[in-house]
Amino acid sequence: MRLNGKTAIVTGGAQGFGAGIVAKFVSEGAQVMVADINMDQAQKTAAEMDGDAFAHQVDVSDGNSVDAMAAAAFRRFGHVDILVNNAGVTHLPSPMEDVSEADFDQVFRVNMKSVFLTARALVPHMKERGKGAILNVASTAGVSPRPRLNWYNASKGWMITATRTMAVELAPSGVRVNALNPVAGETPLLKSFMGEDTPEMRAKFLSTIPLGRFSTPQDMGNAACFLCSDEASMITGVAMEVDGGRCI
């Protein structure tokens, strides 16, 4: 029960890595808001948590929606101990100059602007309490970029830098900020990363991962639980790779 008594918001928590993080947090004693733009799936995921999670619909790229999410969490929990910025999107593999402006804007809004908006909504609360943990789900793409995912790679590199600068600024207030860098996993985004989901394309991806498998939601949940727990009270500004050796 490493998160016993803690409260958490997990954006993009309805499925994939987010759902894995939600499940692990609940199993370790936390109460969790499953925040997602897909309300039906968020409610389904929350219902599987035996009353220790509730669903909230949010568009993390919209300031008013993020503010409403924070207000709902305060009403439900009274305070927020943990924020996980997990919501993310990608553009399809393509030469950088062929990515549409609309696709670029969506990557910017969901992967980058959302971190600013959630910080604006929740950091003052954490500062006032003198404690808190923020976890940004970045990617190995921000460390070791793959070709044809240029603007997605760049957004995750931005998130890693944001994590480090947030950590430095918030450390005197008792707020820790870390990141996770997963390799591609069995999530709804996998097909988007690969362009096509075929045995040949999967084999090509797996050949770049020394441990020979994709990241799983359980892998992410375990790593997130540690970094957001009091066991990691001396760890801030870290971008931990959960990648089976991909970035070696």
C-alpha positions in Angstrom: 0.0 0.0 0.0 2.7 2.5 -1.1 0.1 5.1 -2.1 -2.3 4.6 0.9 -4.3 7.7 1.5 -3.0 9.5 -1.7 -5.2 11.1 -4.3 -4.2 11.2 -8.0 -5.3 12.5 -11.4 -4.3 10.4 -14.4 -5.0 12.0 -17.7 -5.5 9.7 -20.6 -6.3 7.2 -17.9 -9.1 5.3 -19.7 -6.9 2.9 -21.7 -3.4 1.8 -22.5 -0.5 3.0 -20.3 -2.9 5.3 -18.4 -5.2 2.5 -17.4 -2.2 0.5 -16.2 -1.2 3.4 -14.1 -4.7 3.8 -12.7 -4.9 0.1 -11.8 -1.5 0.1 -10.0 -2.3 3.2 -8.1 -5.6 1.8 -6.9 -4.0 -1.5 -5.9 -1.5 0.5 -3.8 -4.2 2.4 -1.9 -4.8 5.6 -3.9 -8.0 7.2 -4.9 -7.8 8.1 -8.6 -9.6 10.3 -11.1 -9.6 8.7 -14.5 -9.5 11.8 -16.7 -10.0 11.2 -20.4 -11.7 12.7 -23.4 -13.3 9.3 -24.0 -15.9 9.3 -21.2 -17.4 5.9 -22.0 -14.1 4.2 -21.7 -13.1 6.2 -18.7 -16.3 5.1 -16.9 -15.6 1.5 -17.8 -12.0 1.7 -16.5 -13.2 3.4 -13.3 -15.9 0.9 -12.7 -13.3 -1.9 -12.7 -11.6 -0.3 -9.7 -14.2 -1.2 -7.0 -15.1 2.3 -6.0 -11.6 3.7 -5.6 -11.7 5.6 -9.0 -14.1 7.9 -10.8 -14.3 9.1 -14.3 -14.1 12.7 -15.5 -14.2 13.9 -19.1 -11.5 16.3 -20.0 -9.9 17.8 -23.1 -6.3 18.4 -21.8 -5.7 20.9 -24.6 -8.4 23.2 -23.4 -7.7 25.5 -20.4 -11.3 25.7 -19.3 -11.7 21.9 -19.4 -8.5 21.4 -17.4 -9.6 23.9 -14.8 -12.9 22.1 -14.5 -11.0 18.8 -14.1 -9.0 20.2 -11.2 -12.1 21.7 -9.6 -13.8 18.3 -9.8 -10.8 16.6 -8.2 -10.8 19.1 -5.3 -14.5 18.6 -4.8 -14.1 14.8 -4.7 -10.8 14.5 -2.8 -10.3 17.8 -1.0 -6.7 17.8 -2.2 -4.5 16.3 -5.0 -1.3 14.6 -4.2 -0.3 13.2 -7.6 -0.8 14.4 -11.2 0.1 12.1 -14.0 0.2 13.8 -17.4 -0.2 10.7 -19.6 -2.6 11.9 -22.3 -0.8 11.9 -25.7 -1.2 11.7 -29.4 1.0 11.2 -32.4 0.9 11.9 -36.1 1.2 9.0 -38.6 4.8 8.2 -39.8 5.5 10.7 -42.6 8.4 12.9 -43.9 8.5 15.9 -41.6 7.5 18.3 -44.4 4.4 16.3 -45.2 2.8 16.4 -41.8 -0.3 18.6 -41.9 -0.6 21.7 -39.9 -3.7 20.3 -38.2 -1.8 17.2 -37.1 1.1 19.3 -35.9 -1.2 21.5 -33.9 -2.9 18.5 -32.3 0.4 17.0 -31.2 1.4 20.4 -29.8 -1.8 20.9 -27.9 -2.2 17.4 -26.4 1.5 16.6 -25.7 2.9 20.0 -24.8 0.3 22.6 -24.0 -1.5 20.2 -21.7 1.5 20.1 -19.4 1.3 23.9 -19.1 -2.4 23.8 -18.5 -2.3 21.2 -15.8 0.6 22.9 -14.1 -1.4 26.2 -14.1 -4.4 24.5 -12.6 -2.6 22.3 -9.9 0.8 23.6 -9.1 -0.5 26.5 -6.9 -2.4 24.0 -4.8 0.7 21.7 -4.4 2.8 24.7 -3.5 0.4 25.8 -0.9 0.4 22.3 0.6 4.2 22.1 0.4 4.1 18.7 -1.3 3.1 16.8 -4.4 4.3 14.6 -7.2 3.9 15.3 -10.9 4.7 12.6 -13.5 5.0 13.3 -17.2 4.7 10.4 -19.6 7.3 11.2 -22.3 8.8 8.7 -24.6 12.1 7.1 -25.8 11.2 9.1 -28.9 12.4 12.2 -27.0 15.8 10.5 -26.3 16.5 8.4 -29.4 14.2 9.6 -32.2 12.8 7.3 -34.9 12.7 8.7 -38.5 9.3 10.0 -39.9 7.9 10.8 -36.4 9.7 14.1 -36.3 7.1 16.4 -34.6 6.0 13.7 -32.2 9.7 13.1 -31.2 10.1 16.8 -30.7 7.1 17.1 -28.5 8.4 14.3 -26.2 11.9 15.9 -26.1 10.1 19.1 -25.0 8.3 17.2 -22.3 11.6 15.8 -20.9 13.0 19.3 -20.8 9.8 20.6 -19.2 10.1 17.9 -16.5 13.6 19.0 -15.6 12.9 22.7 -15.5 9.7 22.1 -13.5 11.7 20.0 -11.1 14.3 22.7 -10.5 11.7 25.4 -10.0 9.3 23.4 -7.8 11.9 21.6 -5.6 12.0 24.4 -3.0 8.2 24.1 -2.6 8.4 20.4 -1.9 6.9 19.3 -5.2 8.7 16.6 -7.2 8.5 16.3 -11.0 9.7 13.2 -12.9 9.0 11.6 -16.3 8.8 8.1 -17.8 10.1 7.3 -21.2 8.3 4.1 -22.5 9.1 2.4 -25.7 6.2 1.6 -27.9 3.6 -0.6 -26.2 0.4 -2.6 -26.7 -1.7 0.5 -26.7 -4.1 2.2 -29.1 -1.2 4.3 -30.4 0.9 1.4 -31.5 -0.6 1.2 -35.0 -0.1 4.9 -35.4 3.6 4.7 -34.5 4.2 1.8 -36.9 2.0 3.1 -39.7 0.6 -0.4 -40.2 0.2 -3.3 -37.7 1.7 -6.3 -39.4 3.9 -9.1 -38.1 6.7 -7.8 -40.2 6.4 -4.3 -38.8 6.2 -5.6 -35.3 9.3 -7.7 -35.8 11.1 -4.6 -37.1 10.2 -2.6 -34.0 11.0 -5.4 -31.6 14.4 -5.9 -33.2 15.4 -2.5 -31.7 14.5 -3.5 -28.1 17.1 -5.6 -26.4 14.7 -7.3 -24.1 12.6 -8.2 -27.1 9.1 -7.0 -26.1 7.0 -3.9 -26.0 6.3 -1.9 -22.9 3.1 -2.9 -21.1 0.6 -1.0 -19.1 1.8 -3.0 -16.0 5.4 -1.9 -16.6 4.3 1.7 -16.7 2.1 1.3 -13.6 5.0 -0.2 -11.6 7.4 2.5 -12.6 4.9 5.3 -12.0 4.0 4.0 -8.6 7.6 4.1 -7.5 8.3 7.6 -8.7 5.0 9.0 -7.2 5.5 7.2 -3.9 7.3 8.5 -0.8 10.0 5.8 -1.5 11.2 8.2 -4.3 11.2 11.3 -2.0 14.8 12.1 -3.1 14.2 11.7 -6.8 13.2 14.7 -8.9 14.0 15.8 -12.5 14.5 12.2 -13.7 13.3 10.9 -17.1 13.3 7.1 -16.4 13.4 4.8 -19.4 11.0 1.9 -19.3 12.2 0.6 -22.6 13.8 -2.8 -22.4 17.2 -1.3 -23.3 16.0 0.6 -26.4 18.0 3.7 -25.6 21.3 2.0 -24.7 
